[in-house]
Amino acid sequence: MPEVAAHSPDPFVLSATPGTELAELDETLLAAFRAIRDALTEGRTVVVVVRDSDLLGHGSPADAALAGGLLGLTRALATEGVRQGWRVNALGVTGDVDTAELDAWITHISESTAINGELIRLGNLHLGKVPV
Amino acid sequence: MTDAAVVTGAAGALGRAIAERLADDVDALLLIDLPSESLQATEQSLSQSTSARVTSIGCDITATNTPSSIVKELASLALSPRILVNNAGINRDSRATKMTDEHFRAVVNVDLVAPARLAMELHPLMPNGSSVINIASRAALGSFGQANYAAAKSGLVALTRALALLWAPTVRVNAVAPGLIDTPMTASMPKDVLAAMIERVPAGRMGEAAEVADLVAFCSSPAASYLTGQLLLICGGRSIAP
């Protein structure tokens, strides 16, 4: 049986940086994958932060591809790590969400043992839009 | 100019089925895949079985100069790309802890970066009413041992939305996400593994490549003229099953 990772109160937070180029997408996603995997195998919980507008495709195609790619990573690694106790979630945020609110959500979902592989969307942009 | 469909990954089972189905809707097919006897055989076979003019280009879809080469070929053949199907894809599955950088990069480049570059290169040539269909995967919702594949396909879905917004109202862009489809690749899986996977599909069977092709044809047809930026899952209900 695989060992269950101990819950860490010290989450690893990975934020997508806007302004990505298509040419660097492979390296950017690879770096994210390695960083998330390392954090999970160290027993840390992970929170991936992306812009909700990128998930909806309102930004550049490359930024959308990166945000969507990070969401795919989140879901795949959560699925894969169920038995090991990996917990990785994503936050989709809009520009008007203040830092304190964002920090509170990062703390909340990284301390929760009930949420995994989920996208929480902060702000109002997602209202009336497709689930992503 | 001749009305054409460009299909990548055309020598594979799914690509071939898509090309064959689209041959009913366009006057010419441009088949793209790695150089192989299989690609030549597909070109020959479709030339005989359909009324479309069929041409193939053997190339590596991830090579930097490939999109411009395809554009040149379209021009030289006087083809107008009304339909682009980004079907080419690979997987290199392994547990995340064992996944190599090389396998991660390869999947992202073939399944995400290459379709983006090809669509953007072809877009200026696409006439009003054109359609791009990106072949994603149900696995983008989460799948064991497929971190690279899920990242690439989920990225492709978000890219689909961005391009749909960017190119509306002249070019529609949608994504089709197949689940378990009966192809030589799935047929080569251990029987017990495949049976367990089928058991989780509410439809009780694998999908047929022709069923995916029909959905692609619908998305690219005038019947879907109000459809853009959407993800259509064709997975026999697997994406909602327990």
Interface residues (C-beta under 8 A of the other chain):
Chain A: L22 A23 L25 D26 E27 L29 L30 F33 R34 R37 L40 T41 D54 L55 L56 G57 H58 G59 S60 P61 A62 D63 A64 A65 L66 A67 G68 G69 L70 L71 G72 L73 R75 A76 L77 A78 T79 E80 G81 G117 V130 V132
Chain B: R95 A96 T97 M99 D101 F104 R105 V108 N109 L112 V113 A116 R117 M120 A139 A140 L141 G142 S143 F144 G145 Q146 A147 N148 Y149 A150 A151 A152 K153 S154 G155 L156 V157 A158 L159 T160 R161 A162 L163 A164 L165 L166 G229 Q230 L231
